[in-house]
C-alpha cells in the first residue's frame, strides 16, 4: 500500500505541470492558489468586520479607524517581505521559508477565528510575519524554473498569476457566505451558536485554505528543494533551465550575509516607524515619501557607471509606478468594499448575495484574461511592448476605472446603483493589473543578481506595501452620504493615475537603458 501511494505521488509530481513549461510550475501554481485563498478570503471580510456594529459581531470601528488598520496591516504584510526575502536568501532557503511562512499564516487565521479584539490583532501580526516569509520566496521558486533569457518566463509568471487568482476567486464566495449570508446565520442559530459569530467561521475557512496549500507543497514539491538553498549553496547543481537570475554578480556580495539581514531588518522597521509616524497629526507631510523616496533612489542609482547598480535604478523606477498603482487599486478592499456594501444593489433577479462576493470579480477576470495575455506575449515575442510601456498602459486603464466611478458616485444620490458599475470597474482594473503585476514580477527576477533573488523580490513587494498604506490614506475619508464628495475623490485619483501613465510613456527609453538589455 505504501509503495503504491509513493508511486502515485511520484506520478503526480512528474505530471503536475503545464505544456511547454517546467513541471514545478504546476506545484507552485496550486500551492499559491491555496495561499491566496486564505489571504483574499480574510481580506474580503476585514473592513466589513471592523465597521460592523458590535451587536452584529463586528468591532464597531468608524470607516476612518478601519482605513487606518487596513492600510497598516496590508502595508506590513508586504513590507516584511523584504527581511523575509533576505532571510530566505541567507538563512532558510526559499523552500523552508515558504513552508515556515505558510504554517505561521495558518496559525494567524485560526487566531482570528477565536474572536475578541486581542485575538484580532494577534492574528493580523501572525499573518504579517508568515506572509513576509512566504510571499517573496514562492515567487523566487518560480524564477528558479527558467533561465535568465528564457522566452517562456513572462508567460510562466502569467500562468502562476492565474493560479493566485483562482484562489482569490473562490475565497470571497466561501468566506463571504460563511460570514454574511442569512442562510449561514440561520444555520448557526439552529445549531445553538451565536449568529453574530459568523465572521469567525469565515476567518477559520481562510486558515483551512492555507493548510491545503502547505499540503500540496509537502506532497508534490520535494524536487524544488534543490533549487532553493540559502546563499546559492547548490547553484552549481541546478539544471541549466533552473539557474534563476541575471548573470551579473551582486555588488553587495562582499558583505556578510548576516550583516545584510541585520541591516535590512533594521531598515525595514525604521521605515515602518516613519510611516506609522505619518499617521500622527502634524507629520502628514511624511506621506510624500511613499513615492518620492523610490524616485530619488532611481535617479541616484541610475546615474551609476556600474551596470548592476543601474539595474537597481530601473527597479526603483518601476517601484514608484507600482506604488501609485496599488495605492488606487487596493481601494477594492476598502472604499470599493464599503461602496459595494452600502451604495450598491447586492441582488440579481431578486436574489440577494453577500457584498463580499464583489471581491471575486477581480480574480474572475484574471482567470479569464490571464491566458489571453500569456498567449499574446508568446505570440508577440520580441515585438511586445517594453516593460515601462506596459506599466504606462496599466496606469491608464486604472485611471479609466476610477473615471467610470465618477458618474456612479453621482447616481447614488438617487439610491443604490446597479452592480454593473462595479463589474466595469473591476474589468478595467484587472486589465491594468495583468499589464503590471506579473510583468513586473518577471522583470524583477530578470534584473536580480545571482544571490539576491529574495531581496529583489522583497523590493518589488515593497511597492505593494507602500501602495497598500497609500490606499488606507486615500480611503480614510470615505462617506456614503455625500455623492458629490465621493465623485470628486474618484476623479482626482483618476487624474493622478493618468499623470503617472504619461510619465512612464515619456521615460520608457531611459528606463530600458537602465535595464541594460534585460527587457
C-alpha distance (Angstrom), angle and dihedral (degrees) to the residues before:
residue distance angle dihedral
X1 . . .
X2 3.82 . .
X3 3.80 90.5 .
X4 3.79 91.2 52.1
X5 3.80 91.8 49.6
X6 3.80 89.9 49.6
X7 3.81 91.2 49.4
X8 3.79 91.3 49.5
X9 3.81 91.5 50.1
X10 3.81 90.8 48.7
X11 3.81 90.3 50.1
X12 3.80 92.3 51.2
X13 3.81 92.2 46.4
X14 3.80 90.5 52.8
X15 3.81 94.5 47.4
X16 3.80 102.6 34.2
X17 3.78 95.8 105.4
X18 3.81 146.0 85.8
X19 3.77 127.3 -94.7
X20 3.78 110.2 -90.7
X21 3.82 94.2 10.2
X22 3.82 133.3 92.7
X23 3.80 112.7 -84.6
X24 3.80 93.2 -121.2
X25 3.79 89.5 69.1
X26 3.80 90.2 74.0
X27 3.81 93.0 53.9
X28 3.80 92.5 49.4
X29 3.81 90.4 43.4
X30 3.81 92.6 59.8
X31 3.80 95.5 38.3
X32 3.79 92.4 52.9
X33 3.79 90.5 43.3
X34 3.80 90.2 62.8
X35 3.80 94.0 41.1
X36 3.79 90.1 54.5
X37 3.81 89.5 46.2
X38 3.78 86.9 61.5
X39 3.82 95.0 45.2
X40 3.81 99.1 44.6
X41 3.78 92.3 39.5
X42 3.79 89.3 60.4
X43 3.82 94.6 37.4
X44 3.82 91.6 55.7
X45 3.80 89.3 60.0
X46 3.79 102.2 35.0
X47 3.82 103.2 89.6
X48 3.80 93.5 32.7
X49 3.83 89.9 52.8
X50 3.80 92.4 48.4
X51 3.81 95.3 50.9
X52 3.82 95.7 41.0
X53 3.83 112.2 106.3
X54 3.78 116.7 -101.7
X55 3.81 89.4 -116.8
X56 3.82 87.4 62.6
X57 3.80 93.6 49.1
X58 3.82 97.2 -95.4
X59 3.79 131.7 115.8
X60 3.82 97.7 -107.6
X61 3.82 95.5 -128.3
X62 3.80 121.9 160.9
X63 3.83 116.4 -116.4
X64 3.83 89.4 -105.7
X65 3.82 91.9 52.8
X66 3.80 91.4 46.1
X67 3.82 90.5 49.4
X68 3.81 90.7 53.5
X69 3.81 93.1 51.0
X70 3.82 92.3 42.6
X71 3.80 93.0 50.2
X72 3.80 94.5 47.0
X73 3.80 93.9 44.2
X74 3.80 96.8 48.0
X75 3.81 89.7 43.2
X76 3.80 91.8 52.1
X77 3.82 92.0 47.8
X78 3.78 89.9 63.7
X79 3.80 100.0 28.0
X80 3.78 91.2 63.3
X81 3.80 87.9 55.0
X82 3.81 87.3 81.7
X83 3.84 97.6 62.6
X84 3.80 87.8 32.5
X85 3.80 90.7 56.5
X86 3.80 92.3 47.3
X87 3.82 90.9 48.1
X88 3.80 87.7 54.5
X89 3.81 90.7 49.6
X90 3.79 98.6 49.3
X91 3.82 108.1 20.6
X92 3.80 118.4 15.1
X93 3.77 108.6 23.4
X94 3.80 122.1 -129.8
X95 3.81 95.4 -82.2
X96 3.80 97.6 51.5
X97 3.81 91.2 43.3
X98 3.83 90.3 55.2
X99 3.81 94.1 48.6
X100 3.82 95.0 44.8
X101 3.79 92.4 44.5
X102 3.80 92.1 50.5
X103 3.79 92.2 52.4
X104 3.81 91.9 51.3
X105 3.82 91.6 47.7
X106 3.82 91.0 53.2
X107 3.80 89.9 50.4
X108 3.82 88.9 52.7
X109 3.79 94.1 53.3
X110 3.79 92.7 48.9
X111 3.81 89.3 49.0
X112 3.82 89.0 55.5
X113 3.80 87.9 52.6
X114 3.81 90.7 60.7
X115 3.82 92.9 72.1
X116 3.79 132.5 -136.6
X117 3.80 132.4 91.8
X118 3.83 94.3 -90.0
X119 3.80 92.4 51.7
X120 3.82 89.2 46.0
X121 3.80 93.7 58.3
X122 3.82 93.5 38.9
X123 3.79 90.1 53.1
X124 3.80 91.9 50.5
X125 3.82 90.7 51.4
X126 3.82 92.1 51.8
X127 3.80 92.1 48.8
X128 3.81 90.0 49.6
X129 3.82 92.6 52.6
X130 3.79 94.4 44.7
X131 3.79 95.0 47.0
X132 3.80 90.1 48.7
X133 3.79 88.6 61.4
X134 3.80 99.2 38.1
X135 3.80 106.2 39.4
X136 3.84 102.4 62.8
X137 3.79 92.5 34.3
X138 3.80 98.3 55.9
X139 3.82 90.6 48.1
X140 3.80 87.6 49.1
X141 3.79 89.6 54.6
X142 3.81 89.1 55.7
X143 3.80 88.4 52.2
X144 3.82 91.2 54.9
X145 3.81 90.1 62.2
X146 3.81 93.9 67.7
X147 3.77 135.7 54.1
X148 3.80 118.3 -118.2
X149 3.83 93.2 -100.9
X150 3.81 98.8 33.5
X151 3.83 107.6 138.4
X152 3.83 89.6 -149.7
X153 3.79 91.0 65.8
X154 3.83 101.4 94.1
X155 3.81 90.8 41.3
X156 3.82 90.2 50.6
X157 3.78 92.2 52.0
X158 3.82 90.1 47.6
X159 3.81 89.7 54.9
X160 3.82 90.2 46.7
X161 3.80 87.5 50.7
X162 3.79 89.6 53.5
X163 3.81 88.9 57.0
X164 3.78 89.3 53.6
X165 3.75 90.0 54.9
X166 3.78 97.5 45.9
X167 3.80 85.4 63.3
X168 3.79 89.6 42.8
X169 3.81 91.1 52.6
X170 3.80 97.6 53.0
X171 3.82 95.7 38.2
X172 3.86 99.6 73.0
X173 3.80 90.5 41.8
X174 3.80 91.2 56.1
X175 3.80 100.9 36.0
X176 3.82 93.1 37.7
X177 3.80 90.5 54.3
X178 3.80 92.4 47.5
X179 3.81 93.9 46.6
X180 3.82 104.4 35.8
X181 3.79 111.2 18.0
X182 3.83 116.8 111.5
X183 3.80 86.6 -144.5
X184 3.80 91.3 60.2
X185 3.80 92.5 44.7
X186 3.79 91.0 50.8
X187 3.81 90.9 49.8
X188 3.80 91.4 50.4
X189 3.80 90.8 51.1
X190 3.81 91.2 49.3
X191 3.81 90.0 52.1
X192 3.79 92.9 51.2
X193 3.83 96.6 -103.2
X194 3.80 125.8 127.6
X195 3.85 107.0 -99.0
X196 3.82 89.0 -149.6
X197 3.82 87.9 66.1
X198 3.80 92.3 65.6
X199 3.83 89.9 106.3
X200 3.78 90.2 69.8
X201 3.79 92.9 54.3
X202 3.80 86.8 59.3
X203 3.80 91.4 51.3
X204 3.82 90.9 48.9
X205 3.82 90.6 52.5
X206 3.81 88.4 56.3
X207 3.81 89.0 55.2
X208 3.80 91.3 51.8
X209 3.81 88.6 53.5
X210 3.80 91.2 55.5
X211 3.80 91.3 51.1
X212 3.81 88.9 52.4
X213 3.81 90.0 54.3
X214 3.79 91.0 51.9
X215 3.79 90.7 49.5
X216 3.83 91.3 55.6
X217 3.80 91.8 50.8
X218 3.78 96.1 46.7
X219 3.81 93.8 45.1
X220 3.79 101.0 43.9
X221 3.81 109.1 12.8
X222 3.79 102.8 71.6
X223 3.82 93.1 112.9
X224 3.81 89.4 61.4
X225 3.80 92.7 66.5
X226 3.81 94.3 78.5
X227 3.80 91.1 59.0
X228 3.78 95.7 50.1
X229 3.80 109.5 56.7
X230 3.82 117.4 139.1
X231 3.80 121.8 -94.0
X232 3.80 94.1 4.5
X233 3.82 92.8 -67.5
X234 3.77 94.1 156.7
X235 3.80 102.6 24.8
X236 3.81 90.5 122.5
X237 3.81 90.3 59.7
X238 3.81 95.8 56.3
X239 3.75 122.5 108.1
X240 3.83 112.2 -110.1
X241 3.82 90.6 -107.8
X242 3.81 90.5 54.8
X243 3.81 99.3 55.0
X244 3.77 97.5 117.4
X245 3.75 115.1 -152.1
X246 3.76 154.0 20.1
X247 3.79 114.6 -46.0
X248 3.80 96.6 -121.5
X249 3.78 123.1 100.8
X250 3.77 120.9 -113.5
X251 3.85 110.5 -106.3
X252 3.83 88.0 -143.3
X253 3.82 93.4 54.6
X254 3.82 91.4 103.4
X255 3.80 89.7 66.3
X256 3.81 119.7 94.3
X257 3.84 107.9 -97.9
X258 3.79 91.8 -133.3
X259 3.79 90.2 48.7
X260 3.80 88.6 53.5
X261 3.80 90.5 49.6
X262 3.82 92.4 49.1
X263 3.81 91.2 48.4
X264 3.80 92.2 48.5
X265 3.81 92.9 48.5
X266 3.81 90.8 49.2
X267 3.79 92.0 46.7
X268 3.81 92.9 47.0
X269 3.78 95.0 52.3
X270 3.81 91.0 43.3
X271 3.80 88.9 53.9
X272 3.80 90.5 47.2
X273 3.81 89.4 51.8
X274 3.80 92.6 50.8
X275 3.79 91.9 48.3
X276 3.80 91.5 48.1
X277 3.81 87.9 50.0
X278 3.82 88.8 57.2
X279 3.83 87.9 67.6
X280 3.80 91.0 64.9
X281 3.82 120.3 91.5
X282 3.80 111.5 -95.5
X283 3.82 94.8 24.4
X284 3.81 99.0 73.1
X285 3.83 90.0 111.5
X286 3.81 87.9 75.1
X287 3.80 88.1 73.2
X288 3.80 89.4 76.8
X289 3.80 86.9 69.2
X290 3.83 90.4 70.5
X291 3.80 90.6 81.9
X292 3.81 104.2 11.2
X293 3.83 95.8 61.9
X294 3.84 93.7 55.9
X295 3.81 88.9 45.8
X296 3.82 91.3 52.3
X297 3.81 91.3 47.4
X298 3.80 90.6 49.4
X299 3.82 91.6 52.9
X300 3.82 92.9 46.0
X301 3.81 97.4 45.3
X302 3.79 92.5 39.6
X303 3.82 90.8 61.8
X304 3.82 92.7 59.0
X305 3.81 123.0 112.3
X306 3.81 91.0 -140.0
X307 3.81 111.4 95.8
X308 3.81 95.4 -145.5
X309 3.82 92.4 47.9
X310 3.82 88.8 52.6
X311 3.79 87.9 52.5
X312 3.78 88.1 56.6
X313 3.81 85.8 53.2
X314 3.81 89.7 55.4
X315 3.79 89.2 50.2
X316 3.80 91.1 57.0
X317 3.82 92.3 48.6
X318 3.79 89.3 55.4
X319 3.80 89.0 43.5
X320 3.82 92.2 57.2
X321 3.80 91.0 54.1
X322 3.79 91.9 45.5
X323 3.82 92.2 52.0
X324 3.79 92.8 57.0
X325 3.81 92.0 41.7
X326 3.81 93.3 53.4
X327 3.81 92.5 41.3
X328 3.79 89.3 64.1
X329 3.81 98.1 29.8
X330 3.82 92.9 53.2
X331 3.80 89.9 62.2
X332 3.81 81.6 89.2
X333 3.79 89.5 82.9
X334 3.79 94.6 41.8
X335 3.82 124.4 25.2
X336 3.81 94.1 13.7
X337 3.82 90.2 48.6
X338 3.82 90.1 51.5
X339 3.82 90.4 43.6
X340 3.82 89.4 53.2
X341 3.81 92.4 47.2
X342 3.80 99.3 44.3
X343 3.81 108.1 23.5
X344 3.83 106.7 29.6
X345 3.82 130.8 79.2
X346 3.79 101.7 -115.6
X347 3.77 96.5 -160.6
X348 3.77 141.8 92.1
X349 3.81 117.8 -157.0
X350 3.79 91.2 -17.6
X351 3.82 93.0 -49.4
X352 3.81 111.2 123.6
X353 3.81 118.2 -145.1
X354 3.85 132.2 -173.1
X355 3.81 113.7 -87.1
X356 3.83 88.8 -130.5
X357 3.80 87.8 71.8
X358 3.81 90.0 76.2
X359 3.82 85.3 71.8
X360 3.82 87.8 69.6
X361 3.81 92.7 64.3
X362 3.80 95.2 77.4
X363 3.83 95.7 52.1
X364 3.82 90.4 41.0
X365 3.81 90.4 57.9
X366 3.81 89.8 45.6
X367 3.82 89.9 54.5
X368 3.80 90.4 50.3
X369 3.80 97.7 41.8
X370 3.83 104.6 33.4
X371 3.83 94.9 76.2
X372 3.81 89.0 49.8
X373 3.80 91.9 51.5
X374 3.82 91.5 45.2
X375 3.81 90.7 50.7
X376 3.81 90.6 46.4
X377 3.82 93.2 54.0
X378 3.82 90.7 46.5
X379 3.80 91.2 50.1
X380 3.81 95.7 45.6
X381 3.81 93.7 44.6
X382 3.80 108.8 167.3
X383 3.83 90.8 -0.6
X384 3.83 93.6 68.2
X385 3.83 119.0 110.6
X386 3.79 117.0 -86.1
X387 3.80 120.2 -101.0
X388 3.85 95.7 -102.4
X389 3.82 90.6 49.4
X390 3.81 89.8 51.5
X391 3.80 88.2 51.6
X392 3.81 90.7 52.1
X393 3.80 91.0 50.3
X394 3.81 90.3 49.6
X395 3.81 92.3 52.9
X396 3.81 91.2 47.6
X397 3.81 90.9 54.7
X398 3.80 90.3 47.2
X399 3.81 89.1 53.2
X400 3.81 89.2 51.6
X401 3.80 92.2 52.3
X402 3.81 93.1 56.1
X403 3.76 91.8 41.8
X404 3.80 86.3 58.6
X405 3.80 89.6 56.4
X406 3.82 93.2 59.0
X407 3.84 95.3 78.2
X408 3.82 89.1 36.5
X409 3.81 90.7 58.1
X410 3.79 90.9 46.8
X411 3.81 91.3 53.2
X412 3.81 91.7 56.3
X413 3.81 86.9 78.8
X414 3.83 85.4 76.3
X415 3.82 95.2 48.3
X416 3.79 138.1 -84.5
X417 3.81 113.3 -12.9
X418 3.80 133.4 -136.2
X419 3.82 117.0 -80.4
X420 3.82 88.2 -129.1
X421 3.81 89.4 82.3
X422 3.79 89.4 64.1
X423 3.80 91.2 44.5
X424 3.82 88.3 58.5
X425 3.80 91.8 46.2
X426 3.80 93.3 52.8
X427 3.81 93.3 44.7
X428 3.81 92.7 55.8
X429 3.80 93.6 42.0
X430 3.79 92.6 49.1
X431 3.80 92.2 50.7
X432 3.79 87.8 53.6
X433 3.79 92.1 45.4
X434 3.81 91.6 55.8
X435 3.80 89.6 53.2
X436 3.79 92.5 52.0
X437 3.79 115.9 24.7
X438 3.83 106.8 50.2
X439 3.80 90.5 32.5
X440 3.80 92.0 51.0
X441 3.79 91.5 46.8
X442 3.80 91.6 50.5
X443 3.81 92.0 46.3
X444 3.80 92.2 52.0
X445 3.80 91.6 54.6
X446 3.82 89.1 50.7
X447 3.80 92.8 49.6
X448 3.82 94.0 44.9
X449 3.82 119.7 109.0
X450 3.78 116.9 -120.1
X451 3.80 97.8 -95.8
X452 3.78 101.6 31.5
X453 3.81 105.7 65.3
X454 3.81 93.8 123.1
X455 3.81 92.4 46.5
X456 3.80 93.4 49.8
X457 3.79 92.7 47.6
X458 3.79 87.5 48.6
X459 3.81 88.2 55.0
X460 3.80 89.4 51.2
X461 3.79 91.0 50.5
X462 3.81 87.8 51.2
X463 3.80 84.0 74.9
X464 3.80 89.3 60.7
X465 3.81 89.9 46.3
X466 3.79 97.5 52.5
X467 3.80 91.8 36.5
X468 3.81 90.5 53.6
X469 3.78 90.8 50.2
X470 3.80 89.1 48.6
X471 3.82 87.9 52.0
X472 3.80 89.3 57.6
X473 3.80 90.2 50.5
X474 3.81 93.6 48.0
X475 3.80 93.1 45.9
X476 3.79 100.6 46.4
X477 3.82 93.8 93.3
X478 3.81 96.9 52.1
X479 3.79 112.6 146.5
X480 3.78 128.8 -178.4
X481 3.81 93.1 -166.5
X482 3.84 102.1 60.3
X483 3.83 112.7 59.7
X484 3.81 93.6 179.3
X485 3.82 93.3 54.3
X486 3.80 90.8 46.1
X487 3.82 91.8 50.3
X488 3.82 90.9 50.0
X489 3.81 90.3 50.8
X490 3.81 91.1 54.9
X491 3.82 92.0 44.7
X492 3.80 98.6 54.1
X493 3.81 92.2 44.8
X494 3.82 88.7 52.8
X495 3.81 89.1 51.9
X496 3.81 91.6 50.2
X497 3.83 91.8 53.0
X498 3.82 91.5 46.7
X499 3.82 91.9 52.3
X500 3.82 91.5 51.3
X501 3.82 90.1 48.3
X502 3.80 90.8 55.2
X503 3.82 90.5 49.1
X504 3.81 91.6 54.1
X505 3.80 92.1 50.8
X506 3.81 90.0 52.0
X507 3.82 95.6 45.4
X508 3.82 96.8 42.6
X509 3.87 96.5 104.5
X510 3.83 92.0 49.8
X511 3.81 92.7 48.3
X512 3.80 90.8 50.6
X513 3.81 90.0 53.7
X514 3.80 90.1 52.1
X515 3.80 89.3 52.8
X516 3.79 89.2 60.9
X517 3.79 99.0 -137.4
X518 3.81 94.6 -48.1
X519 3.82 92.4 117.6
